[in-house]
Amino acid sequence: MLRHLLTSALLAGLASGLLATVLQLAFVVPLIFEGELYETGARLHFSATGSPQSRVGHPSIWVEPARQIGTFAMNLVTWSGFAFILIAGFAMAERAGRRIDTKSGAIWGLCGFIAIQLAPAAGLPPELPGSVGADLATRQLWWMGTVAATMGGLGLFAFGRGAIAYGIAALLMILPHAIGAPELDTYYGVAPAELSAHYAARALAVAAASWAILGAVAGAVWSRPA
Amino acid sequence: MIKAIAKTRASTDVYAIALTAMIGLGLIFAAGFSHAAGAHDVAHDTRHAIAFPCH
């Protein structure tokens, strides 16, 4: 049992970490580099001249290859972490009589995306470098609470029965947003709004694709004949 | 006897599942939430890309 759990999680984690890195380097990291031009002041938007126009374009992301290797390594660690939790969820679901395969695995993966990226992003949107936010520890606490409540809600929708269970599930998922994420009373953004918006949408889209891949691969390796 | 073995096996499974989940949490916290400067620098782009609260 333990061997099957660990090997499935490692295989799915490494495969999805690799694919997530490829997607991030293609679609997300260039926008991080572009955001850093504004974070460092190398490029100014609404500068002293008052011009609201800034050139579109990012520097090469390969000027420091070590940085991309770090991103690759950290993606392997992070997506393996997600994979271990997902596989533990599969094992619990199978004990409750549910079957897991590649397709249901992908749906589990998309639920992971909802719980770990989409729901927290509704309060704390993905941050372009240079964004100023509320106190970090407070934001991390709200993030964790939101992930836990959303996971609980999704779990109740999937495994609960009856109107009361579904009602509690909906309340759990709404609660963190009713409380509200920690935020500042001032906007500090130095980057163009278009760049920030594009970045947030890209980060979420790439995360959704990566989670779908993780779920499908995890479902396939978990359900393979021993 | 068989029932007892099945019961032991079932609780071993629960420990194995719990251990797997704990490893997962450990990996996510190390990569995503460690405040150590070294961890932050290497993980910077990953944290931004997957929308973890970063700094």
Interface residues (C-beta under 8 A of the other chain):
Chain A: M1 L2 L5 L6 A9 A20 Q24 V28 V29 I32 R67 Q68 G70 T71 A73 M74 N75 V77 T78 S80 G81 F82 A83 F84 I85 L86 I87 A88 A91 M92 R95 Q117 P120 A121 L124 P125 P126 E127 L128 P129 G133 L136 R139 Q140 W143 A203 L204 V206 A207
Chain B: A10 T12 D13 A16 I17 A18 L19 T20 A21 I23 G24 L25 G26 L27 I28 A30 A31 G32 F33 H35 D41 V42 A43 H44 D45 T46 R47 H48 A49 I50 A51 F52 P53 C54 H55
